[in-house]
Amino acid sequence: MSQQINLFNPIFLKQKKIFTALPMAEALGIVVAGALLLNWYAAQRVADLQREADEGKAMLAAREQRLVKANVQFAPRSSDPKLAAELADAQAELKALHDVSSVLQGGALGNTNGYAEYFRAFSRQNVSGLWLPGVTIGAAGNDIGVQGRAMQATLIPNYIARLTAERVMHGKTFASLDIARPDAVAPAPAAMPVTAAPAAPVTSPFVEFSLQSTAVQEAAK
């Protein structure tokens, strides 16, 4: 009777070496190179941060120096009684000027622009056959008197309407109007008989009129 005996043992096989000296050296070199690169980058970053911190410190120091100089230059000063009194007087004078300006603008003193515009209005309303021997303006323009003459009485109403249409005459009206035809003075003869009858009065070729105005409240616009 025969019998087979297996003399194969795996431990006697040649083992394949995976981690040899060269691959391990290459891997170690890569790790060292990576560590060096990471260390260099960290050093550069730290240097940048340190430079920014130094610049910030220098800027802060410069601002602190400027602040110290400003505090020294603009240090609070004790109040001067004389200067305070002058300031109070100036403020009181300024308030008085404002009050005067308000009164003038409010029209409480009447006309503050003079009478030139009134006379311009009279000169613009030039009517043929009508003339003005006299014009009076008083009470800051509130009282206006006109003495005129006209060849015809019908010219007077038209003249009054045109005159009151002037801007400076707004708010004023003529309260009274008197129209009369004066008697003309006839020359005396050289010798008049005693028995002669008195001559009839000679009427003037023109009429005289007189206007007097009073101020009224102008209608609200």
VEXDREN-2710 file (C-alpha; in Angstrom, 1 decimal):
% VEXDREN-2710
k/r/px/py/pz
1/MET/0.0/0.0/0.0
2/SER/1.4/3.4/-1.1
3/GLN/0.9/6.8/0.7
4/GLN/1.7/10.3/-0.5
5/ILE/3.3/12.7/1.8
6/ASN/3.0/16.5/1.1
7/LEU/6.3/18.1/1.9
8/PHE/5.2/21.7/0.7
9/ASN/5.3/24.4/3.4
10/PRO/4.4/28.0/2.5
11/ILE/6.9/29.4/4.9
12/PHE/9.7/28.1/2.6
13/LEU/8.5/30.3/-0.3
14/LYS/10.4/33.5/-1.1
15/GLN/8.6/36.4/0.5
16/LYS/8.2/39.6/-1.7
17/LYS/9.4/42.7/0.1
18/ILE/7.1/45.7/-0.3
19/PHE/8.7/48.4/1.8
20/THR/12.3/48.5/0.6
21/ALA/14.8/51.1/1.6
22/LEU/14.4/53.2/-1.6
23/PRO/10.6/53.7/-1.5
24/MET/10.8/54.5/2.2
25/ALA/13.5/57.1/1.5
26/GLU/11.5/58.7/-1.2
27/ALA/8.4/58.9/1.0
28/LEU/10.4/60.3/3.8
29/GLY/11.9/62.9/1.4
30/ILE/8.4/64.0/0.3
31/VAL/7.2/64.3/3.9
32/VAL/10.2/66.4/4.8
33/ALA/9.8/68.6/1.7
34/GLY/6.1/69.2/2.5
35/ALA/6.9/70.1/6.1
36/LEU/9.6/72.5/5.0
37/LEU/7.2/74.1/2.5
38/LEU/4.5/74.4/5.1
39/ASN/7.0/75.9/7.5
40/TRP/8.1/78.5/4.9
41/TYR/4.6/79.5/4.1
42/ALA/3.7/79.9/7.8
43/ALA/6.9/82.0/8.3
44/GLN/5.9/84.3/5.4
45/ARG/2.4/84.6/6.7
46/VAL/3.6/85.5/10.2
47/ALA/6.0/88.0/8.7
48/ASP/3.2/89.7/6.7
49/LEU/1.0/89.8/9.8
50/GLN/3.9/91.2/11.9
51/ARG/4.5/93.9/9.2
52/GLU/0.8/94.9/9.2
53/ALA/0.8/95.0/13.0
54/ASP/3.9/97.2/13.0
55/GLU/2.3/99.6/10.5
56/GLY/-0.8/99.8/12.6
57/LYS/1.2/100.5/15.7
58/ALA/3.1/103.3/13.9
59/MET/-0.2/104.8/12.6
60/LEU/-1.7/104.6/16.1
61/ALA/1.3/106.3/17.6
62/ALA/1.2/109.1/15.0
63/ARG/-2.5/109.7/15.8
64/GLU/-1.8/109.7/19.5
65/GLN/0.9/112.3/19.0
66/ARG/-1.5/114.5/16.9
67/LEU/-4.2/114.1/19.6
68/VAL/-1.7/115.3/22.3
69/LYS/-0.7/118.3/20.2
70/ALA/-4.4/119.2/19.5
71/ASN/-5.2/118.9/23.2
72/VAL/-2.3/121.2/24.0
73/GLN/-3.1/123.7/21.2
74/PHE/-6.9/123.8/21.8
75/ALA/-6.9/123.5/25.5
76/PRO/-10.0/124.9/27.2
77/ARG/-9.6/128.5/28.1
78/SER/-11.2/130.3/31.0
79/SER/-14.0/132.6/29.9
80/ASP/-13.2/136.3/29.6
81/PRO/-15.9/138.5/31.2
82/LYS/-15.1/141.4/28.9
83/LEU/-15.4/139.2/25.8
84/ALA/-18.7/137.7/27.1
85/ALA/-20.1/141.3/27.6
86/GLU/-19.1/142.3/24.1
87/LEU/-20.7/139.1/22.7
88/ALA/-24.0/139.9/24.6
89/ASP/-24.0/143.5/23.2
90/ALA/-23.4/142.3/19.7
91/GLN/-26.3/139.8/20.0
92/ALA/-28.6/142.5/21.4
93/GLU/-27.7/144.8/18.5
94/LEU/-28.3/142.0/16.0
95/LYS/-31.7/141.3/17.5
96/ALA/-32.6/145.0/17.3
97/LEU/-31.6/145.1/13.6
98/HIS/-33.7/142.1/13.0
99/ASP/-36.7/143.7/14.7
100/VAL/-36.3/146.9/12.6
101/SER/-36.0/144.8/9.4
102/SER/-39.2/143.0/10.4
103/VAL/-41.0/146.3/11.0
104/LEU/-39.9/147.7/7.7
105/GLN/-40.9/144.6/5.7
106/GLY/-44.2/144.4/7.5
107/GLY/-45.2/147.9/6.3
108/ALA/-45.9/149.3/9.7
109/LEU/-44.2/152.5/8.8
110/GLY/-46.0/152.9/5.5
111/ASN/-44.1/153.6/2.4
112/THR/-40.3/153.1/2.9
113/ASN/-39.4/153.3/-0.8
114/GLY/-39.7/157.1/-1.3
115/TYR/-42.1/159.0/-3.5
116/ALA/-40.2/158.6/-6.8
117/GLU/-42.6/155.8/-8.0
118/TYR/-45.6/158.0/-7.4
119/PHE/-44.2/160.8/-9.6
120/ARG/-43.3/158.2/-12.3
121/ALA/-46.9/157.1/-12.3
122/PHE/-48.1/160.7/-12.7
123/SER/-45.7/161.3/-15.5
124/ARG/-46.8/158.1/-17.4
125/GLN/-50.4/159.1/-17.3
126/ASN/-50.1/162.1/-19.6
127/VAL/-53.5/163.0/-21.1
128/SER/-53.7/165.6/-23.8
129/GLY/-55.7/168.6/-22.7
130/LEU/-55.2/167.9/-18.9
131/TRP/-52.4/169.1/-16.7
132/LEU/-51.5/169.2/-13.1
133/PRO/-50.5/172.5/-11.4
134/GLY/-49.8/170.8/-8.1
135/VAL/-49.4/167.4/-6.5
136/THR/-49.0/166.7/-2.7
137/ILE/-48.0/163.4/-1.2
138/GLY/-47.8/163.0/2.6
139/ALA/-48.2/160.5/5.4
140/ALA/-45.8/158.1/3.8
141/GLY/-47.9/157.9/0.7
142/ASN/-51.2/157.5/2.5
143/ASP/-52.5/161.0/1.6
144/ILE/-52.3/162.1/-2.0
145/GLY/-53.7/165.4/-3.2
146/VAL/-53.9/166.3/-6.9
147/GLN/-54.8/169.8/-8.2
148/GLY/-55.4/169.7/-12.0
149/ARG/-57.0/171.5/-14.9
150/ALA/-58.6/170.1/-18.0
151/MET/-60.0/171.6/-21.2
152/GLN/-63.0/169.3/-20.9
153/ALA/-64.6/167.8/-17.8
154/THR/-65.0/164.5/-19.6
155/LEU/-61.2/163.9/-19.5
156/ILE/-61.1/163.7/-15.7
157/PRO/-62.9/160.3/-15.1
158/ASN/-60.6/158.7/-17.7
159/TYR/-57.6/160.2/-16.1
160/ILE/-58.6/159.0/-12.7
161/ALA/-59.2/155.4/-13.9
162/ARG/-55.8/155.3/-15.6
163/LEU/-54.0/156.7/-12.6
164/THR/-55.6/154.3/-10.1
165/ALA/-54.6/151.4/-12.4
166/GLU/-50.9/152.1/-11.6
167/ARG/-49.3/149.5/-9.4
168/VAL/-48.1/152.1/-6.8
169/MET/-51.7/153.3/-6.5
170/HIS/-53.1/149.9/-5.6
171/GLY/-54.8/150.1/-2.2
172/LYS/-55.6/153.8/-2.5
173/THR/-58.8/155.5/-3.6
174/PHE/-59.7/159.1/-4.1
175/ALA/-62.2/160.0/-1.5
176/SER/-63.2/163.4/-2.8
177/LEU/-63.4/165.0/-6.2
178/ASP/-64.2/168.7/-6.8
179/ILE/-64.7/170.1/-10.3
180/ALA/-65.4/173.7/-10.9
181/ARG/-65.0/176.2/-13.8
182/PRO/-63.3/179.3/-12.5
183/ASP/-64.2/182.8/-13.6
184/ALA/-61.7/184.4/-15.9
185/VAL/-60.5/187.9/-15.0
186/ALA/-61.4/190.3/-17.7
187/PRO/-59.0/193.2/-18.3
188/ALA/-60.3/196.5/-17.0
189/PRO/-61.1/199.2/-19.6
190/ALA/-59.1/202.4/-19.7
191/ALA/-62.2/204.5/-18.9
192/MET/-65.7/203.3/-18.1
193/PRO/-68.7/205.5/-18.4
194/VAL/-70.6/206.0/-15.1
195/THR/-73.8/205.0/-16.7
196/ALA/-72.5/201.8/-18.3
197/ALA/-73.8/198.4/-17.0
198/PRO/-71.4/196.0/-15.3
199/ALA/-69.9/193.5/-17.7
200/ALA/-70.9/189.9/-17.4
201/PRO/-68.3/187.6/-15.9
202/VAL/-66.2/185.7/-18.4
203/THR/-65.9/182.0/-17.8
204/SER/-62.6/180.2/-18.1
205/PRO/-62.0/177.9/-21.1
206/PHE/-60.9/175.1/-18.7
207/VAL/-62.2/173.4/-15.6
208/GLU/-60.3/172.9/-12.3
209/PHE/-60.5/169.7/-10.3
210/SER/-59.1/168.6/-6.9
211/LEU/-58.6/165.0/-5.8
212/GLN/-57.9/163.8/-2.3
213/SER/-57.0/160.1/-1.6
214/THR/-57.1/158.0/1.6
215/ALA/-55.4/154.7/2.1
216/VAL/-57.6/151.5/2.1
217/GLN/-56.8/148.0/2.8
218/GLU/-55.7/146.2/-0.3
219/ALA/-57.7/143.1/-1.2
220/ALA/-55.9/139.9/-0.4
221/LYS/-54.5/138.1/-3.4
END
